[in-house]
Each structure stands twice: as C-alpha cells, then as structure tokens.
C-alpha cells in the first residue's frame, strides 16, 4: 500500500477531503522522523513502536577484491509491532 492509497482510504472512511488527509499523513511522518532523529522512540498503543536500533562496529569482507573493511557503529530506525497488531496479522 502506498502513501496515496492510505490517503484515499482515510479520506473515504472519514469523509475528510484528500488534501487535508495528505497534510495530516505527511505531518505524522515528519513527527516520527523528527523524534527518531533526536533519539526518542515513538510509541503507538495497539499499533507498535518506532525505535532506534544500535548496530555495533563490525568487519566486512569485499569478496571480489579479497579485502577487509570495518563498518562503523551506527543507528538505524526500526518498527516493532504491538502484540495486538501481530495477532491480527497472523
């Protein structure tokens, strides 16, 4: 499902015009990105959590050149679904 399809579905189910729904969806995504950029997780009860996972430094190999390089430690965004969400999907 794309962002446009989400906007269409929400507009249909709520009766709010698409332009307004699109602004709300965009604002929600900006809020989540901004919070994660600051290092703060976002918890949505019954849906899931947007969290930051820390990846440790590790050694990687380039097989074609037969060399070893180190990948520095870094953070990545992740989504952890709620138990209610998982039970509905299963």
QUIGIRA-V790793 format. One record per residue. N is the residue number from 1. RES is the residue in one small letter. SS is DSSP state (~ for helix, > for strand, _ for the rest). PSI is psi in whole degrees, -180 to 180 (* if undefined). D_LAST is the distance of its C-alpha to the last C-alpha in whole Angstrom. Layout:
n/res/ss/psi/d_last
N/RES/SS/PSI/D_LAST
N/RES/SS/PSI/D_LAST
This chain:
n/res/ss/psi/d_last
1/x/_/132/18
2/x/_/171/22
3/x/~/-40/24
4/x/~/-39/26
5/x/~/-38/23
6/x/~/-45/22
7/x/~/-44/25
8/x/~/-45/26
9/x/~/-45/23
10/x/~/-40/24
11/x/~/-41/27
12/x/~/-47/26
13/x/~/-26/24
14/x/~/-21/27
15/x/_/8/30
16/x/_/145/31
17/x/_/151/33
18/x/~/-39/31
19/x/~/-41/34
20/x/~/-44/33
21/x/~/-40/29
22/x/~/-40/29
23/x/~/-41/32
24/x/~/-45/29
25/x/~/-44/26
26/x/~/-42/29
27/x/~/-40/30
28/x/~/-47/27
29/x/~/-38/26
30/x/~/-39/30
31/x/~/-44/29
32/x/~/-47/26
33/x/~/-43/28
34/x/~/-42/31
35/x/~/-44/30
36/x/~/-36/28
37/x/~/-32/31
38/x/_/-7/33
39/x/_/11/31
40/x/_/128/29
41/x/_/161/25
42/x/>/122/24
43/x/>/124/21
44/x/>/102/20
45/x/_/130/19
46/x/_/-8/15
47/x/_/-60/14
48/x/>/-171/15
49/x/>/136/18
50/x/>/118/20
51/x/>/168/22
52/x/>/127/25
53/x/>/137/25
54/x/>/129/28
55/x/>/128/29
56/x/_/162/32
57/x/_/142/35
58/x/>/161/34
59/x/>/137/36
60/x/>/156/35
61/x/>/138/37
62/x/>/105/39
63/x/_/-37/39
64/x/_/-37/41
65/x/_/-7/44
66/x/_/47/43
67/x/>/160/43
68/x/>/139/41
69/x/>/159/40
70/x/>/135/39
71/x/>/120/36
72/x/_/160/36
73/x/_/143/34
74/x/>/166/32
75/x/>/145/29
76/x/>/146/26
77/x/>/148/24
78/x/>/159/20
79/x/>/130/17
80/x/>/110/15
81/x/>/151/12
82/x/_/160/12
83/x/~/-38/11
84/x/~/-42/10
85/x/~/-46/9
86/x/~/-41/6
87/x/~/-32/5
88/x/~/-34/6
89/x/~/-36/4
90/x/_/*/0
